């Protein structure tokens, strides 16, 4: 059946097939800013990220357990999740940010909770302190995904992927999206350059990376508020 048959009497680029559902794979980018997941096994997605679905799909709150709840309260690293199950297709997006799909094969990825869109239930996840940081520095807790499966992350604009093995690599804490969990991390403060590095006020702090692996950095440090 021609996909446009059900739009009899209506024509134009929106209904000529170019925006039809992407059927290439069970989990795939529908477009640059939207993910489509055809449910086989249940998966986790950011609460509020569902923009449409077809079929019989159930959405349930995923609390993550008492230990993760305590870590979230203490660290501020929030990852509000819902469990998606049933039969059908789910379309996910987050404020029209760019969506990127990664597959993990017995590997681990450290990712900022605000950049997580969805991931397969086969992956283990937890909130962990970034090595080299401390509770007093703040903002240095990430979500660790480990195992075999897929993860969809978002970036506020087209990112850059840096190879940390090529040279010492540093990134602003608010611009970092994710990195290979095997990388060595530490904190670097630039008191004298605080007015030049980053967009925050006060002491400038970056995360330093070393070892074989990559760092994903987005061209945004989040919403900035003027200092009173």
C-alpha positions as CSV (number, residue, x, y, z in Angstrom):
1,X,0.0,0.0,0.0
2,X,1.3,3.4,-0.9
3,X,2.0,5.3,2.3
4,X,0.3,8.4,0.9
5,X,-2.9,6.6,0.1
6,X,-4.4,7.4,3.5
7,X,-3.7,11.2,2.8
8,X,-6.0,11.3,-0.3
9,X,-6.7,14.9,-1.2
10,X,-3.7,16.3,0.7
11,X,-0.3,16.7,-0.8
12,X,3.0,18.4,0.1
13,X,6.4,17.5,1.4
14,X,5.0,16.6,4.9
15,X,3.0,13.8,3.5
16,X,5.1,12.6,0.5
17,X,6.9,9.9,2.5
18,X,10.1,11.7,3.4
19,X,9.0,12.2,7.0
20,X,7.5,8.7,7.4
21,X,8.5,6.4,10.3
22,X,12.1,5.1,10.0
23,X,11.8,1.3,9.7
24,X,15.5,0.5,9.3
25,X,16.1,-0.9,12.7
26,X,14.5,-1.6,16.0
27,X,16.3,1.4,17.6
28,X,17.2,4.2,15.3
29,X,17.3,8.0,14.8
30,X,14.0,9.0,13.3
31,X,15.7,12.3,12.5
32,X,18.5,14.4,14.0
33,X,16.4,15.3,17.0
34,X,14.2,12.3,17.6
35,X,14.7,8.7,18.5
36,X,12.4,5.8,17.6
37,X,12.4,2.6,19.6
38,X,10.4,-0.5,18.5
39,X,9.8,-2.3,21.8
40,X,11.1,-5.8,22.0
41,X,12.6,-5.8,25.5
42,X,11.6,-3.1,28.0
43,X,13.9,0.0,28.0
44,X,14.4,3.1,30.1
45,X,13.8,6.6,29.0
46,X,13.9,10.1,30.5
47,X,10.6,11.0,32.1
48,X,8.7,13.4,29.8
49,X,10.8,12.5,26.7
50,X,7.9,10.6,25.0
51,X,6.5,12.8,22.2
52,X,4.4,10.0,20.5
53,X,3.8,6.3,20.5
54,X,1.9,3.7,18.5
55,X,0.6,0.4,19.8
56,X,0.1,-0.9,23.3
57,X,2.8,0.6,25.4
58,X,3.0,0.9,29.2
59,X,5.0,3.7,30.9
60,X,5.9,3.1,34.6
61,X,8.0,5.1,37.0
62,X,11.5,3.7,37.5
63,X,12.8,4.7,40.9
64,X,16.2,3.0,40.7
65,X,16.2,1.8,44.3
66,X,17.0,3.4,47.6
67,X,20.7,3.7,47.1
68,X,20.4,5.6,43.9
69,X,17.7,7.9,45.5
70,X,20.1,8.8,48.3
71,X,22.9,9.5,45.8
72,X,20.6,11.7,43.7
73,X,19.6,13.7,46.8
74,X,23.2,14.1,48.0
75,X,24.8,14.8,44.6
76,X,22.2,16.5,42.5
77,X,22.9,14.1,39.6
78,X,19.3,13.5,38.6
79,X,18.2,10.9,36.2
80,X,14.3,10.7,36.3
81,X,13.5,7.6,34.4
82,X,10.4,5.7,33.2
83,X,10.2,2.1,32.1
84,X,8.7,1.5,28.7
85,X,7.3,-1.9,27.9
86,X,4.7,-3.6,25.8
87,X,4.4,-3.7,22.0
88,X,4.7,-0.7,19.7
89,X,6.9,2.2,18.7
90,X,7.9,5.0,21.0
91,X,9.3,8.4,19.8
92,X,11.5,10.3,22.1
93,X,13.0,13.8,22.1
94,X,14.3,16.4,24.6
95,X,13.8,20.1,23.8
96,X,14.8,19.5,20.2
97,X,18.4,18.7,21.1
98,X,20.5,16.6,18.8
99,X,20.1,12.8,19.4
100,X,23.0,10.4,19.1
101,X,22.8,6.6,19.4
102,X,25.7,4.5,20.8
103,X,26.1,0.8,21.2
104,X,28.1,-0.7,24.1
105,X,29.7,-4.1,23.9
106,X,30.9,-5.2,27.3
107,X,32.0,-1.6,27.9
108,X,31.1,1.4,30.1
109,X,30.3,5.0,29.5
110,X,30.2,7.8,32.0
111,X,27.5,10.3,31.0
112,X,26.0,13.4,32.5
113,X,22.4,12.6,33.7
114,X,21.0,15.6,31.9
115,X,22.2,14.2,28.6
116,X,20.6,10.7,28.9
117,X,17.6,10.2,26.7
118,X,17.1,6.5,26.8
119,X,18.9,3.2,27.2
120,X,18.3,-0.5,27.0
121,X,17.4,-2.4,30.2
122,X,20.3,-4.8,29.6
123,X,22.7,-2.0,30.8
124,X,23.5,-1.6,34.4
125,X,23.3,2.0,35.7
126,X,24.4,3.8,38.8
127,X,25.3,7.3,40.0
128,X,29.0,7.5,40.7
129,X,31.5,10.1,41.8
130,X,33.9,11.3,39.1
131,X,37.4,10.2,40.1
132,X,39.5,13.1,41.1
133,X,36.6,15.1,42.5
134,X,35.0,15.3,45.9
135,X,31.7,16.0,47.5
136,X,32.8,19.5,48.2
137,X,33.5,20.5,44.6
138,X,29.9,19.8,43.4
139,X,28.7,18.9,39.9
140,X,31.1,16.0,39.6
141,X,28.8,13.0,39.8
142,X,27.8,11.2,36.6
143,X,25.6,8.3,35.6
144,X,27.6,5.2,34.8
145,X,26.2,2.8,32.2
146,X,27.9,-0.6,31.9
147,X,27.4,-3.8,29.9
148,X,26.1,-4.6,26.5
149,X,23.3,-2.6,24.9
150,X,22.4,0.7,23.4
151,X,22.1,4.2,24.8
152,X,20.7,7.4,23.2
153,X,22.2,10.7,24.4
154,X,21.5,14.3,23.6
155,X,23.7,17.2,22.9
156,X,22.9,20.9,22.8
157,X,24.2,21.4,19.3
158,X,26.7,19.3,17.2
159,X,29.4,17.9,19.6
160,X,33.1,17.3,19.2
161,X,34.6,14.0,20.1
162,X,38.1,14.3,21.5
163,X,40.6,11.4,21.5
164,X,42.2,11.7,24.9
165,X,45.0,9.3,23.9
166,X,46.5,11.9,21.5
167,X,47.1,14.7,24.1
168,X,46.2,15.8,27.6
169,X,42.5,16.7,27.3
170,X,40.5,19.3,29.4
171,X,36.9,20.2,29.3
172,X,34.5,22.5,31.1
173,X,32.3,20.6,33.6
174,X,29.1,22.1,32.2
175,X,30.0,21.3,28.5
176,X,31.0,17.6,29.0
177,X,28.5,15.2,27.8
178,X,30.1,11.8,28.3
179,X,33.4,9.9,28.2
180,X,34.9,6.4,28.1
181,X,34.6,5.2,31.7
182,X,38.2,3.7,31.5
183,X,39.7,7.2,31.2
184,X,41.7,8.7,34.1
185,X,40.1,11.9,35.4
186,X,41.2,14.7,37.7
187,X,40.3,18.3,38.5
188,X,42.2,21.3,37.3
189,X,41.4,24.7,38.7
190,X,42.4,28.0,37.0
191,X,42.0,30.7,39.6
192,X,43.9,33.3,37.6
193,X,42.1,32.5,34.4
194,X,38.6,32.3,35.9
195,X,37.4,35.3,33.9
196,X,38.7,33.8,30.6
197,X,37.9,30.1,30.8
198,X,34.3,28.9,30.7
199,X,31.3,31.1,31.3
200,X,30.9,30.7,35.0
201,X,31.9,33.1,37.7
202,X,34.7,32.6,40.3
203,X,37.2,29.8,40.1
204,X,37.3,28.0,36.7
205,X,37.3,24.2,37.1
206,X,37.9,21.7,34.3
207,X,38.0,18.0,34.2
208,X,41.3,16.6,32.9
209,X,41.3,13.3,31.0
210,X,44.1,10.9,30.1
211,X,44.4,7.4,28.7
212,X,42.9,5.6,25.7
213,X,39.3,6.7,25.1
214,X,37.2,9.6,24.0
215,X,35.4,12.6,25.5
216,X,32.2,14.1,24.1
217,X,31.8,17.8,24.5
218,X,28.8,19.9,23.4
219,X,29.0,23.5,22.2
220,X,26.9,24.7,25.2
221,X,27.4,25.1,28.9
222,X,23.7,25.2,29.7
223,X,21.5,28.2,30.5
224,X,23.6,31.0,32.0
225,X,22.1,33.5,34.4
226,X,23.5,37.0,35.0
227,X,25.4,37.5,38.2
228,X,23.5,40.0,40.4
